[in-house]
């Protein structure tokens, strides 16, 4: 789930960068120019940056729960990695 475009699916690229308020995450369709802010961020960093981007990618690849027959979009809301 993104702030600007809602749910995006398919082959995506992620960009993660730390700032004072946490880890910011953006996604885009592979090999395109437009980046979209992933909803639920920034992620609070509680430890080392090493491996955090892979944790974020794994979290976003995990399907959301099915509610009333529809899969809920995944965001960084409640992400407990890092």
C-alpha positions in Angstrom: 0.0 0.0 0.0 1.4 3.4 -0.9 0.4 7.0 0.0 0.2 8.3 -3.5 -1.1 5.4 -5.6 -2.8 3.0 -3.2 -2.0 -0.7 -3.6 0.6 -1.5 -6.2 1.5 -5.1 -7.3 3.8 -6.8 -9.6 7.5 -6.6 -10.1 8.6 -3.8 -7.7 11.8 -2.2 -6.5 12.2 -0.9 -3.0 14.3 2.1 -1.8 15.1 2.4 2.0 16.9 5.3 3.6 17.4 6.3 7.2 16.5 9.7 8.6 16.3 11.1 12.1 12.6 9.9 12.4 13.3 6.3 11.2 13.6 4.3 8.1 11.8 5.6 5.1 10.6 3.2 2.4 9.5 3.9 -1.2 8.5 1.5 -4.0 8.2 1.7 -7.7 7.3 -0.5 -10.6 10.5 -2.2 -11.9 12.5 0.0 -14.2 10.2 3.0 -14.0 10.9 6.5 -12.7 8.1 7.2 -10.2 8.6 6.3 -6.6 5.7 5.9 -4.1 5.9 6.2 -0.3 5.0 2.9 1.4 2.2 3.5 3.8 2.8 3.1 7.6 6.3 4.5 7.6 8.7 5.7 8.7 9.8 2.5 10.5 11.3 3.1 13.9 14.8 1.8 14.1 15.6 -0.1 17.3 18.9 -1.7 16.3 21.5 -2.0 13.6 20.6 -1.0 10.0 22.2 -4.2 8.7 19.5 -6.4 7.3 16.6 -4.0 7.9 15.9 -3.5 4.2 15.6 -7.3 3.7 13.3 -7.5 6.7 11.1 -4.8 5.1 11.1 -6.5 1.7 10.1 -9.8 3.3 7.3 -8.1 5.3 6.0 -6.4 2.2 6.1 -9.7 0.2 4.0 -11.6 2.8 0.4 -11.6 1.7 -2.0 -9.7 3.9 -4.9 -11.4 5.8 -8.0 -12.3 4.0 -11.0 -10.3 5.2 -14.5 -11.0 3.8 -12.9 -12.9 0.9 -10.4 -10.1 0.0 -6.7 -9.9 0.8 -5.9 -6.7 2.8 -3.1 -4.6 1.4 0.2 -4.8 3.2 1.8 -1.7 4.7 4.5 -0.9 7.2 1.8 -0.2 9.9 2.8 -2.3 12.9 6.1 -3.5 11.3 8.2 -5.0 14.1 11.5 -5.6 12.3 14.6 -3.5 12.7 
